[in-house]
Amino acid sequence: MNSSNLQKRDVNHIWHPCSQMKDYEEFPPIVIKKGDGIYLYDENGKQYMDAVSSWWVNLFGHSNQRISQALSQQAFELEHVIFANFTHEPAILLAEKLVKYTPKGLNKVFFADNGSSAIEVALKMSFQYHMQKNKPNKKRFLSLTDAYHGETLGALSVGGVSLYNEVFQPLLLNTVRAQGPDCYRCPFNQTPNHCDTPCISFVEEQLEKHAEEITAIIIEPLIQAAAGMKMYPPSYLKKLKELCLQYDVHLIADEVAVGFGRTGTLFACEQAGITPDFMCLSKGLTGGYLPLSVVMTTDDVYEAFYDDYASMKAFLHSHSYTGNPLACRVALEVLNIFEEENIIKENQVKSIYMREKASQEFSDLPYVGEYRQIGMVGAIELVRDKETKEPFPSKERVGYQIYRIALEKGLLLRPLGNVLYFMPPYVIEKEEIDKMIQVASDSIQSFFENSSVMTRCF
C-alpha cells in the first residue's frame, strides 16, 4: 500500500496505542483532517462513519457547535489554574450538576485526568478509608473475570483480560477473582430475560472466604466493554450491592465506558436502583473533547479523611491538570445538552430502532452467534459454530479483517476480538443507523465469502 507523506512521517516517530506497529507497514494509519457529526474525513476527503464514537468518547458528534463554542469562550477566560487551595466556577458548577444527576448519596467529587486515573483514585480511597477505620486487614480488591478497568498498574491489577495484563502479572496487586456474568455462554443455561442471576453465587463464594481482607469490589455496570461487550441484567448489580453491605465491602462502579446515556439511562447504576460507594466517570463526560475524569463518592467516605492536618488522614493524591477549567467547562456543556435536548428519551427511540434493524439483519447469518444490545450499545459476536458457540481462534484475527473491509466501505467498526460493536454518537439519524448496519453486514458477508476461514465454519 502506498503511504502519504504524513503517514510516513507518523510511523517514523509515533508509537500508536493498542497496536502491533508492524501492522502499520502494510496498513498505515489513516490521517484524519476533520470531523463533522458522526463522520470523519481523511486527508484525501474520504468519509468514515464513526460507529464507535472514537473509542466511546464522542456523544454529540465531531465539531459540535455548542461544545466548541463553550471551549473557545473558556480558553479566553482561564485555561488552567492549580487546584490545591484554588478553584474556579466551571469546576464548581460541574460538581453541582454531577451530584444532582448521579445516584443519591454521591455528594463528593474528586477530579482526575482519565478513566484509569479515576480507577486508581477509587482504589486508593477505599484502601485508605479502611486503614483509617482501623481495618488494616482490608488490603485486597475483588474483581470479575473478563473485567477491564484501564492500563495503569492498579487498574490492570483489577482487570481480568489477559491480553492486557498477563505480561505484567509480576508487578500487579494480589486481586481476588470471581467468575463474572456471561449471558451468552451462561453456565446455568438461563437467558437474560428469564434470569434470577444465579451467577452472583461466584462472588458470594469469594466473599465468604475473603471478606475480612477485601476492601472493595469493582465492576463495570451492565456491560463488560473491552471483554467483548458482555451484557448482563440490572438484577446482578442489585444483588452485588446487597452483598457489599452484608460483608462490609465497598462497591466501585466503573461507569467510564457506560455512563452518560450509553445504556439507556444517564448512568447504568440507575437501572438497578443502587448507589455505589464510588462511581468513576470519564470518556463521555467531555463529549470526546478533552481528557477529564471524576470519582463520585459518599459523605461517609469523605468524613473518614476529614480531620486536623496533624492526623495525616488527608487524601494526598493529585494530578497537574486536576480540575482543568477547559475540560470542566466542556463537561458542563455536555450536561447542559442532556438537560435541554431530551437526549435520553430520543436515545431510547433510536435504540429500539437499532435493535430491530440489527436483529433482522444479523440473526440469520451463519457465523453470527448473537446480536445483543443495551441502550445505544450493540454487539455482534462472531463464532465458528452457532450451536456450540465455539469462537474463532484469536490468531485468525477475524474481527480485525472485517474491520479493514468496513473501513474500505467507509465505516469505522473497530473490533474486540471476535466481537464487532456499534456505539455511535447520539446524533446519528435513522437512515444512518440503516447504513451503519448494512455496511457492517456487507463487510461480514464479504469476509466470509472470500476467506478460507469460511470453509472451516461448518
Secondary structure, 3 states (H helix, E strand, C coil): CCCCHHHHHHHHHCCCCCCCCCHHHHCCCCCEEEEEECEEEECCCCEEEECCHHHHCCCCCECCHHHHHHHHHHHCCCCCCCCCCCCCHHHHHHHHHHHHHCCCCEEEEEEECCHHHHHHHHHHHHHHHHHHCCCCCCCEEEEECCCCCCCCHHHHHCCCCHHHHHHHHHHCCCCEEECCCCCCCCCCCCECCECCCCCHHHHHHHHHHHHHHEEEEEECCCEECCCCCEECCHHHHHHHHHHHHHHCCEEEEECCCCCCCCCCCCCHHHHHCCCCCEEEECHHHHCCCCCCEEEEEEHHHHHCCCCCHHHCCCCCCCCCCCCCHHHHHHHHHHHHHHHHCCHHHHHHHHHHHHHHHHHHHHCCCCCEEEEEEECCEEEEEEEEECCCCEECCHHHCHHHHHHHHHHHCCEECCCECCEEEECCCCCCCHHHHHHHHHHHHHHHHHHHHCCHHHHHCC
